[in-house]
């Protein structure tokens, strides 16, 4: 009987590097590893969180657009949903796990231009559709969803516990007195 793989040390995958216990992901960034609290703020962008309960391993991506036409010589780019998820899949494979082992949450895709213009780009809607396509294609276990509408979302996942928190509403303004 083989023993399960040893836990991975926290590692940076893709476009974000930090030694801080709290990592704030900006659009186009992602992280996969252990022991960190990952946070992000979403409008029309989408975040997918992943958590492996037995290995206490997971991550998050924050992408801006659903996809692009990528030439073979171009590196994967976390700004695009399909490429961000492919980067996470590469990390999952290197960790000796499979997508179906992960609990997945999906957030974002707000209509941030609601009523502001007659031209509809539907970026949020297209981002949500791309996320569903990738989740279905790779067999992630979906557990939490809050998508669409016209409000921003604050999303966090604690990679020590797998706890995901989402809060709807405008960004919190911090003044000099608050810091």
N, CA, C and O of each residue as an XYZ file, in Angstrom:
716
protein
N       0.837     -1.177      0.000
C       0.000      0.000      0.000
C       0.883      1.243      0.000
O       1.753      1.393      0.858
N       0.657      2.134     -0.968
C       1.505      3.327     -1.058
C       0.957      4.421     -0.144
O      -0.248      4.526      0.084
N       1.871      5.221      0.365
C       1.456      6.310      1.245
C       1.085      7.518      0.392
O       1.585      7.659     -0.724
N       0.214      8.396      0.901
C      -0.168      9.579      0.138
C       1.035     10.501     -0.030
O       1.955     10.491      0.787
N       1.018     11.298     -1.098
C       2.136     12.226     -1.303
C       2.285     13.170     -0.117
O       1.302     13.550      0.520
N       3.501     13.534      0.161
C       3.767     14.488      1.242
C       3.167     15.836      0.877
O       3.086     16.170     -0.305
N       2.741     16.625      1.874
C       2.200     17.953      1.565
C       3.246     18.805      0.851
O       4.442     18.722      1.127
N       2.769     19.603     -0.051
C       3.672     20.496     -0.769
C       3.964     21.719      0.077
O       3.092     22.183      0.811
N       5.160     22.242     -0.010
C       5.379     23.553      0.594
C       4.595     24.570     -0.220
O       4.304     24.329     -1.392
N       4.255     25.687      0.372
C       3.562     26.723     -0.393
C       4.419     27.087     -1.584
O       5.632     27.262     -1.475
N       3.769     27.193     -2.706
C       4.514     27.529     -3.908
C       3.735     28.513     -4.747
O       2.504     28.526     -4.739
N       4.450     29.316     -5.452
C       3.835     30.287     -6.327
C       3.768     29.690     -7.713
O       4.747     29.154     -8.232
N       2.596     29.794     -8.298
C       2.388     29.319     -9.652
C       1.925     30.504    -10.475
O       1.037     31.248    -10.058
N       2.511     30.678    -11.618
C       2.025     31.723    -12.502
C       2.571     33.081    -12.151
O       3.781     33.305    -12.192
N       1.684     33.987    -11.807
C       2.036     35.387    -11.817
C       2.042     36.051    -10.465
O       1.983     37.280    -10.411
N       2.109     35.327     -9.374
C       2.094     36.003     -8.080
C       3.127     35.393     -7.151
O       3.206     34.173     -7.006
N       3.908     36.243     -6.531
C       4.917     35.779     -5.575
C       4.781     36.591     -4.289
O       4.708     37.819     -4.326
N       4.747     35.902     -3.162
C       4.665     36.596     -1.879
C       5.083     35.661     -0.760
O       4.801     34.463     -0.803
N       5.749     36.206      0.232
C       6.056     35.417      1.420
C       5.102     35.774      2.559
O       5.155     35.166      3.628
N       4.228     36.763      2.331
C       3.258     37.168      3.336
C       2.208     36.071      3.531
O       1.893     35.353      2.582
N       1.653     35.928      4.757
C       0.595     34.937      4.960
C      -0.724     35.329      4.272
O      -1.588     34.477      4.061
N      -0.879     36.614      3.922
C      -2.065     37.093      3.218
C      -1.634     37.570      1.840
O      -0.760     38.427      1.710
N      -2.256     37.007      0.819
C      -1.932     37.368     -0.555
C      -3.168     37.966     -1.205
O      -4.210     37.316     -1.281
N      -3.055     39.203     -1.675
C      -4.139     39.862     -2.398
C      -3.867     39.723     -3.890
O      -2.887     40.257     -4.411
N      -4.743     39.002     -4.561
C      -4.572     38.773     -5.993
C      -5.206     39.902     -6.790
O      -6.343     40.300     -6.538
N      -4.465     40.400     -7.737
C      -4.945     41.398     -8.678
C      -5.428     40.690     -9.935
O      -5.151     39.504    -10.116
N      -6.146     41.394    -10.809
C      -6.589     40.760    -12.053
C      -5.412     40.161    -12.823
O      -4.378     40.805    -13.002
N      -5.587     38.925    -13.273
C      -4.552     38.229    -14.028
C      -3.600     37.427    -13.171
O      -2.718     36.752    -13.702
N      -3.755     37.483    -11.846
C      -2.863     36.749    -10.950
C      -3.555     35.490    -10.437
O      -4.781     35.386    -10.416
N      -2.721     34.541    -10.025
C      -3.228     33.322     -9.410
C      -2.195     32.794     -8.445
O      -1.019     33.155     -8.498
N      -2.662     31.924     -7.557
C      -1.772     31.310     -6.575
C      -2.264     29.891     -6.324
O      -3.468     29.634     -6.304
N      -1.320     28.973     -6.132
C      -1.630     27.590     -5.775
C      -0.612     27.152     -4.736
O       0.589     27.310     -4.952
N      -1.057     26.611     -3.624
C      -0.141     26.176     -2.579
C      -0.879     25.895     -1.289
O      -2.019     25.431     -1.300
N      -0.217     26.181     -0.170
C      -0.749     25.911      1.159
C      -0.475     27.098      2.074
O       0.335     27.971      1.765
N      -1.175     27.107      3.212
C      -0.890     27.984      4.350
C      -1.093     29.480      4.136
O      -0.626     30.259      4.966
N      -1.741     29.915      3.105
C      -1.949     31.347      2.890
C      -3.440     31.675      2.907
O      -4.288     30.810      2.692
N      -3.731     32.930      3.162
C      -5.070     33.471      2.985
C      -5.022     34.255      1.676
O      -4.242     35.197      1.537
N      -5.857     33.864      0.723
C      -5.909     34.536     -0.569
C      -7.141     35.416     -0.610
O      -8.227     35.002     -0.202
N      -6.964     36.652     -1.112
C      -8.069     37.606     -1.179
C      -8.066     38.271     -2.541
O      -7.020     38.415     -3.172
N      -9.263     38.682     -2.994
C      -9.360     39.460     -4.221
C     -10.667     40.235     -4.234
O     -11.579     39.946     -3.459
N     -10.749     41.214     -5.112
C     -11.944     42.026     -5.319
C     -12.344     41.872     -6.777
O     -11.522     42.053     -7.675
N     -13.610     41.537     -7.011
C     -14.101     41.253     -8.356
C     -15.199     42.206     -8.788
O     -16.042     42.616     -7.989
N     -15.173     42.553    -10.070
C     -16.284     43.213    -10.748
C     -16.761     42.249    -11.819
O     -17.407     41.245    -11.517
N     -16.440     42.556    -13.084
C     -16.795     41.637    -14.172
C     -15.829     40.456    -14.258
O     -16.107     39.469    -14.939
N     -14.699     40.561    -13.568
C     -13.743     39.449    -13.521
C     -14.357     38.277    -12.758
O     -15.359     38.426    -12.059
N     -13.733     37.114    -12.909
C     -14.186     35.906    -12.225
C     -13.033     35.329    -11.419
O     -11.880     35.351    -11.850
N     -13.364     34.814    -10.247
C     -12.405     34.064     -9.437
C     -12.924     32.643     -9.272
O     -14.108     32.413     -9.025
N     -12.010     31.707     -9.414
C     -12.291     30.308     -9.118
C     -11.373     29.924     -7.971
O     -10.157     30.100     -8.052
N     -11.964     29.393     -6.894
C     -11.160     28.906     -5.776
C     -11.177     27.382     -5.796
O     -12.164     26.764     -6.195
N     -10.078     26.793     -5.362
C      -9.940     25.340     -5.302
C      -9.409     24.941     -3.938
O      -8.560     25.629     -3.371
N      -9.914     23.810     -3.399
C      -9.476     23.338     -2.092
C      -9.493     21.813     -2.077
O     -10.492     21.190     -2.437
N      -8.385     21.224     -1.662
C      -8.259     19.773     -1.508
C      -8.306     19.494     -0.011
O      -7.314     19.727      0.680
N      -9.444     18.995      0.516
C      -9.596     18.865      1.971
C      -8.589     17.927      2.635
O      -8.134     18.211      3.743
N      -8.234     16.834      1.997
C      -7.305     15.895      2.623
C      -5.873     16.430      2.634
O      -5.129     16.193      3.585
N      -5.492     17.143      1.589
C      -4.117     17.633      1.479
C      -3.947     19.064      1.991
O      -2.823     19.554      2.094
N      -5.038     19.728      2.308
C      -5.013     21.141      2.707
C      -4.195     21.952      1.705
O      -3.232     22.637      2.049
N      -4.616     21.842      0.480
C      -3.922     22.410     -0.664
C      -4.962     23.073     -1.550
O      -6.057     22.538     -1.726
N      -4.637     24.220     -2.105
C      -5.616     24.867     -2.970
C      -5.072     26.096     -3.642
O      -3.865     26.334     -3.674
N      -5.985     26.873     -4.177
C      -5.569     28.072     -4.875
C      -6.743     28.896     -5.344
O      -7.907     28.594     -5.085
N      -6.378     29.960     -6.051
C      -7.371     30.865     -6.621
C      -6.786     31.496     -7.865
O      -5.594     31.801     -7.927
N      -7.648     31.688     -8.864
C      -7.269     32.510    -10.012
C      -8.267     33.652    -10.119
O      -9.418     33.525     -9.704
N      -7.819     34.760    -10.676
C      -8.648     35.954    -10.878
C      -8.407     36.383    -12.313
O      -7.366     36.961    -12.625
N      -9.371     36.101    -13.195
C      -9.158     36.431    -14.608
C     -10.112     37.511    -15.109
O     -11.210     37.694    -14.583
N      -9.655     38.226    -16.151
C     -10.365     39.370    -16.696
C     -11.252     39.038    -17.883
O     -12.351     39.577    -18.014
N     -10.778     38.154    -18.745
C     -11.466     37.830    -19.993
C     -11.555     36.318    -20.144
O     -10.725     35.596    -19.591
N     -12.548     35.824    -20.884
C     -12.728     34.376    -20.968
C     -11.595     33.651    -21.693
O     -11.171     32.586    -21.244
N     -11.101     34.192    -22.788
C     -10.066     33.504    -23.569
C      -9.473     34.451    -24.604
O      -9.872     35.610    -24.722
N      -8.518     33.925    -25.342
C      -7.896     34.656    -26.441
C      -7.386     33.624    -27.439
O      -7.350     32.427    -27.155
N      -6.999     34.105    -28.595
C      -6.318     33.238    -29.559
C      -4.839     33.317    -29.205
O      -4.213     34.370    -29.334
N      -4.285     32.186    -28.755
C      -2.897     32.151    -28.289
C      -2.051     31.377    -29.279
O      -2.377     30.253    -29.661
N      -0.954     32.003    -29.686
C       0.000     31.306    -30.561
C       0.768     30.277    -29.741
O       0.972     30.476    -28.543
N       1.195     29.190    -30.360
C       1.874     28.113    -29.615
C       3.102     28.567    -28.821
O       3.400     27.992    -27.775
N       3.812     29.580    -29.297
C       5.025     30.017    -28.594
C       4.720     30.942    -27.409
O       5.616     31.241    -26.620
N       3.480     31.395    -27.274
C       3.120     32.292    -26.181
C       2.873     31.507    -24.894
O       2.288     30.424    -24.909
N       3.333     32.078    -23.787
C       3.121     31.457    -22.471
C       1.666     31.637    -22.056
O       0.971     32.530    -22.541
N       1.218     30.769    -21.147
C      -0.117     30.911    -20.579
C      -0.201     32.236    -19.828
O       0.763     32.659    -19.190
N      -1.346     32.880    -19.907
C      -1.541     34.205    -19.326
C      -2.768     34.168    -18.416
O      -3.870     33.860    -18.869
N      -2.581     34.478    -17.154
C      -3.650     34.421    -16.157
C      -4.747     35.434    -16.342
O      -5.743     35.396    -15.618
N      -4.602     36.339    -17.285
C      -5.687     37.289    -17.545
C      -6.862     36.626    -18.251
O      -7.959     37.183    -18.304
N      -6.626     35.431    -18.795
C      -7.648     34.733    -19.581
C      -8.086     33.476    -18.836
O      -7.249     32.709    -18.361
N      -9.403     33.266    -18.734
C      -9.956     32.177    -17.943
C      -9.441     30.810    -18.308
O      -9.044     30.045    -17.429
N      -9.438     30.483    -19.596
C      -8.992     29.142    -19.981
C      -7.530     28.924    -19.628
O      -7.157     27.828    -19.210
N      -6.693     29.948    -19.788
C      -5.264     29.812    -19.511
C      -4.974     29.805    -18.010
O      -4.065     29.110    -17.556
N      -5.744     30.577    -17.239
C      -5.575     30.570    -15.781
C      -5.909     29.184    -15.225
O      -5.184     28.664    -14.376
N      -7.000     28.590    -15.700
C      -7.381     27.266    -15.217
C      -6.372     26.216    -15.676
O      -6.059     25.297    -14.919
N      -5.861     26.334    -16.895
C      -4.826     25.392    -17.353
C      -3.579     25.483    -16.471
O      -2.951     24.464    -16.182
N      -3.223     26.676    -16.047
C      -2.074     26.838    -15.152
C      -2.345     26.151    -13.815
O      -1.468     25.473    -13.279
N      -3.558     26.322    -13.272
C      -3.913     25.629    -12.036
C      -3.905     24.117    -12.240
O      -3.463     23.382    -11.357
N      -4.382     23.643    -13.377
C      -4.369     22.200    -13.662
C      -2.950     21.653    -13.704
O      -2.693     20.551    -13.219
N      -2.027     22.419    -14.284
C      -0.619     22.001    -14.289
C      -0.094     21.863    -12.860
O       0.642     20.925    -12.555
N      -0.473     22.798    -11.985
C      -0.037     22.743    -10.586
C      -0.663     21.543     -9.870
O      -0.003     20.880     -9.071
N      -1.920     21.271    -10.155
C      -2.603     20.119     -9.564
C      -1.902     18.826     -9.966
O      -1.687     17.944     -9.135
N      -1.551     18.722    -11.232
C      -0.848     17.535    -11.717
C       0.513     17.376    -11.049
O       0.886     16.274    -10.645
N       1.263     18.487    -10.931
C       2.568     18.433    -10.269
C       2.436     18.041     -8.801
O       3.356     17.459     -8.226
N       1.291     18.359     -8.196
C       1.056     18.012     -6.787
C       0.607     16.561     -6.632
O       0.418     16.092     -5.509
N       0.434     15.851     -7.734
C       0.012     14.453     -7.663
C      -1.460     14.284     -7.332
O      -1.862     13.261     -6.778
N      -2.262     15.280     -7.669
C      -3.698     15.227     -7.389
C      -4.464     15.249     -8.714
O      -3.872     15.337     -9.790
N      -5.783     15.170     -8.610
C      -6.618     15.279     -9.802
C      -7.732     16.292     -9.529
O      -8.122     16.485     -8.378
N      -8.244     16.939    -10.576
C      -9.248     17.991    -10.385
C     -10.460     17.555     -9.571
O     -10.985     18.345     -8.786
N     -10.910     16.330     -9.739
C     -12.100     15.875     -9.018
C     -11.874     15.778     -7.503
O     -12.836     15.630     -6.750
N     -10.614     15.861     -7.047
C     -10.309     15.872     -5.613
C     -10.570     17.241     -4.981
O     -10.587     17.363     -3.757
N     -10.773     18.265     -5.805
C     -10.856     19.639     -5.321
C     -12.290     20.132     -5.239
O     -13.107     19.876     -6.123
N     -12.575     20.841     -4.166
C     -13.842     21.548     -4.012
C     -13.644     22.917     -4.646
O     -12.645     23.591     -4.393
N     -14.587     23.314     -5.457
C     -14.457     24.517     -6.271
C     -15.559     25.517     -5.921
O     -16.699     25.138     -5.653
N     -15.201     26.783     -5.929
C     -16.167     27.874     -5.780
C     -15.978     28.820     -6.962
O     -14.874     28.961     -7.487
N     -17.065     29.462     -7.372
C     -17.070     30.355     -8.529
C     -17.744     31.668     -8.150
O     -18.876     31.683     -7.667
N     -17.025     32.779     -8.379
C     -17.537     34.088     -7.992
C     -17.226     35.140     -9.052
O     -16.265     35.020     -9.811
N     -18.070     36.180     -9.082
C     -17.804     37.339     -9.927
C     -18.699     37.408    -11.148
O     -19.832     36.927    -11.137
N     -18.170     38.016    -12.202
C     -18.913     38.154    -13.446
C     -20.019     39.190    -13.386
O     -21.035     39.048    -14.066
N     -19.836     40.236    -12.579
C     -20.862     41.267    -12.453
C     -20.956     42.094    -13.737
O     -19.993     42.204    -14.495
N     -22.122     42.663    -13.959
C     -22.322     43.597    -15.058
C     -21.949     44.976    -14.531
O     -22.797     45.710    -14.024
N     -20.681     45.315    -14.657
C     -20.181     46.560    -14.062
C     -20.561     47.798    -14.873
O     -20.376     48.919    -14.401
N     -21.086     47.615    -16.079
C     -21.519     48.745    -16.893
C     -23.034     48.823    -16.979
O     -23.570     49.414    -17.917
N     -23.721     48.243    -16.029
C     -25.179     48.210    -16.023
C     -25.754     49.614    -16.180
O     -25.538     50.482    -15.334
N     -26.483     49.826    -17.260
C     -27.132     51.113    -17.499
C     -26.203     52.222    -17.937
O     -26.680     53.303    -18.282
N     -24.898     52.007    -17.939
C     -23.945     53.067    -18.263
C     -23.807     53.295    -19.758
O     -23.407     54.377    -20.186
N     -24.129     52.300    -20.548
C     -23.963     52.419    -21.987
C     -24.990     51.536    -22.681
O     -25.449     50.540    -22.122
N     -25.342     51.907    -23.894
C     -26.291     51.086    -24.643
C     -25.594     49.893    -25.277
O     -26.236     48.890    -25.586
N     -24.284     49.995    -25.473
C     -23.524     48.878    -26.021
C     -23.231     47.902    -24.891
O     -22.714     48.288    -23.842
N     -23.561     46.648    -25.109
C     -23.322     45.623    -24.091
C     -22.181     44.722    -24.548
O     -22.258     44.088    -25.600
N     -21.123     44.674    -23.746
C     -19.993     43.810    -24.053
C     -20.152     42.447    -23.390
O     -19.530     41.472    -23.813
N     -20.991     42.377    -22.342
C     -21.270     41.121    -21.646
C     -20.003     40.398    -21.175
O     -19.953     39.168    -21.197
N     -18.989     41.143    -20.754
C     -17.743     40.523    -20.314
C     -17.989     39.621    -19.116
O     -17.512     38.486    -19.089
N     -18.723     40.106    -18.132
C     -19.002     39.299    -16.954
C     -19.722     38.008    -17.311
O     -19.368     36.933    -16.826
N     -20.725     38.121    -18.153
C     -21.484     36.946    -18.578
C     -20.599     35.944    -19.327
O     -20.691     34.738    -19.099
N     -19.756     36.443    -20.207
C     -18.843     35.559    -20.958
C     -17.815     34.918    -20.018
O     -17.448     33.757    -20.200
N     -17.355     35.664    -19.026
C     -16.422     35.101    -18.038
C     -17.071     33.960    -17.250
O     -16.434     32.939    -16.990
N     -18.334     34.137    -16.873
C     -19.062     33.090    -16.142
C     -19.204     31.846    -17.021
O     -18.960     30.729    -16.563
N     -19.595     32.039    -18.273
C     -19.742     30.898    -19.183
C     -18.435     30.129    -19.332
O     -18.431     28.899    -19.345
N     -17.323     30.859    -19.445
C     -16.017     30.198    -19.562
C     -15.712     29.389    -18.304
O     -15.214     28.267    -18.394
N     -16.007     29.949    -17.140
C     -15.750     29.236    -15.885
C     -16.549     27.936    -15.845
O     -16.002     26.887    -15.507
N     -17.823     27.993    -16.184
C     -18.648     26.777    -16.185
C     -18.089     25.742    -17.147
O     -18.057     24.551    -16.836
N     -17.652     26.191    -18.309
C     -17.072     25.268    -19.289
C     -15.860     24.554    -18.703
O     -15.738     23.335    -18.825
N     -14.965     25.303    -18.068
C     -13.741     24.722    -17.510
C     -14.058     23.808    -16.315
O     -13.462     22.739    -16.187
N     -14.970     24.211    -15.458
C     -15.350     23.398    -14.299
C     -15.926     22.065    -14.772
O     -15.560     21.007    -14.259
N     -16.823     22.120    -15.745
C     -17.423     20.894    -16.285
C     -16.398     20.031    -17.005
O     -16.365     18.816    -16.815
N     -15.570     20.645    -17.820
C     -14.590     19.898    -18.614
C     -13.624     19.112    -17.735
O     -13.285     17.973    -18.055
N     -13.177     19.709    -16.626
C     -12.140     19.088    -15.815
C     -12.659     18.374    -14.571
O     -11.877     17.746    -13.857
N     -13.955     18.455    -14.297
C     -14.541     17.646    -13.232
C     -14.340     18.150    -11.817
O     -14.315     17.352    -10.880
N     -14.195     19.469    -11.637
C     -14.118     20.011    -10.282
C     -15.465     19.833     -9.583
O     -16.509     19.846    -10.236
N     -15.447     19.668     -8.258
C     -16.671     19.557     -7.462
C     -17.121     20.962     -7.060
O     -16.499     21.583     -6.198
N     -18.181     21.463     -7.666
C     -18.634     22.820     -7.364
C     -19.397     22.818     -6.041
O     -20.259     21.970     -5.810
N     -19.069     23.781     -5.173
C     -19.670     23.838     -3.845
C     -20.283     25.199     -3.539
O     -21.228     25.279     -2.753
N     -19.770     26.269     -4.138
C     -20.281     27.603     -3.859
C     -20.272     28.455     -5.105
O     -19.324     28.424     -5.890
N     -21.357     29.230     -5.281
C     -21.489     30.059     -6.483
C     -22.148     31.373     -6.097
O     -23.137     31.387     -5.364
N     -21.604     32.467     -6.588
C     -22.261     33.770     -6.505
C     -21.764     34.561     -7.709
O     -20.691     35.163     -7.664
N     -22.547     34.559     -8.788
C     -22.129     35.179    -10.037
C     -23.223     36.108    -10.566
O     -24.381     36.035    -10.156
N     -22.813     36.992    -11.498
C     -23.754     37.888    -12.155
C     -24.100     39.090    -11.301
O     -23.306     39.535    -10.472
N     -25.309     39.613    -11.518
C     -25.806     40.795    -10.825
C     -24.957     42.003    -11.232
O     -24.297     41.969    -12.271
N     -24.968     43.056    -10.435
C     -24.191     44.246    -10.788
C     -23.410     44.803     -9.596
O     -23.167     46.007     -9.513
N     -23.022     43.923     -8.684
C     -22.283     44.350     -7.492
C     -20.901     43.703     -7.455
O     -20.730     42.564     -7.890
N     -19.927     44.427     -6.938
C     -18.601     43.823     -6.762
C     -18.633     42.813     -5.611
O     -19.543     42.817     -4.781
N     -17.628     41.961     -5.587
C     -17.522     40.940     -4.547
C     -16.103     40.912     -3.990
O     -15.125     41.018     -4.730
N     -16.014     40.770     -2.683
C     -14.752     40.537     -1.995
C     -14.718     39.041     -1.706
O     -15.616     38.521     -1.043
N     -13.704     38.350     -2.189
C     -13.621     36.893     -2.037
C     -12.311     36.552     -1.336
O     -11.267     37.139     -1.622
N     -12.383     35.589     -0.408
C     -11.158     35.087      0.224
C     -11.283     33.583      0.429
O     -12.382     33.048      0.582
N     -10.136     32.916      0.430
C     -10.063     31.494      0.776
C      -8.850     31.308      1.684
O      -7.749     31.774      1.391
N      -9.085     30.623      2.778
C      -8.011     30.309      3.718
C      -7.493     28.916      3.360
O      -8.201     27.927      3.550
N      -6.289     28.832      2.855
C      -5.735     27.557      2.400
C      -5.345     26.629      3.549
O      -4.965     25.483      3.311
N      -5.434     27.103      4.782
C      -5.213     26.218      5.935
C      -6.469     25.422      6.260
O      -6.389     24.291      6.739
N      -7.651     26.030      5.994
C      -8.914     25.414      6.405
C      -9.869     25.143      5.247
O     -10.783     24.328      5.377
N      -9.667     25.813      4.129
C     -10.586     25.691      3.003
C     -11.785     26.612      3.104
O     -12.647     26.590      2.227
N     -11.864     27.422      4.150
C     -12.994     28.326      4.334
C     -12.970     29.422      3.270
O     -11.976     30.128      3.100
N     -14.096     29.543      2.558
C     -14.240     30.580      1.542
C     -15.260     31.587      2.043
O     -16.315     31.211      2.552
N     -14.945     32.864      1.898
C     -15.839     33.935      2.325
C     -16.065     34.864      1.141
O     -15.115     35.247      0.458
N     -17.313     35.224      0.898
C     -17.632     36.187     -0.155
C     -18.541     37.255      0.445
O     -19.507     36.961      1.148
N     -18.198     38.491      0.143
C     -19.000     39.622      0.608
C     -19.326     40.497     -0.586
O     -18.454     40.830     -1.389
N     -20.587     40.862     -0.692
C     -21.048     41.698     -1.793
C     -21.056     43.156     -1.379
O     -21.384     43.481     -0.238
N     -20.696     44.032     -2.300
C     -20.799     45.445     -2.019
C     -19.599     46.218     -2.502
O     -18.639     45.644     -3.016
N     -19.657     47.516     -2.337
C     -18.575     48.374     -2.828
C     -17.300     48.175     -2.038
O     -17.336     47.694     -0.905
N     -16.164     48.544     -2.630
C     -14.890     48.439     -1.909
C     -14.921     49.284     -0.640
O     -15.540     50.347     -0.605
N     -14.260     48.809      0.382
C     -14.167     49.540      1.642
C     -13.055     50.580      1.501
O     -11.938     50.261      1.094
N     -13.383     51.835      1.845
C     -12.381     52.898      1.781
C     -11.614     52.932      3.101
O     -12.214     52.947      4.176
N     -10.302     52.943      3.011
C      -9.457     52.989      4.197
C      -8.851     54.387      4.274
O      -8.265     54.876      3.309
N      -8.999     55.020      5.430
C      -8.403     56.329      5.627
C      -7.143     56.179      6.474
O      -6.867     55.099      6.997
N      -6.389     57.247      6.608
C      -5.155     57.213      7.393
C      -5.447     56.809      8.835
O      -4.626     56.143      9.466
N      -6.607     57.202      9.365
C      -6.970     56.847     10.733
C      -7.198     55.345     10.881
O      -6.942     54.781     11.945
N      -7.685     54.686      9.804
C      -7.990     53.251      9.882
C      -6.742     52.383      9.823
O      -6.771     51.247     10.294
N      -5.669     52.874      9.268
C      -4.498     52.008      9.083
C      -3.578     52.039     10.260
O      -2.548     51.363     10.257
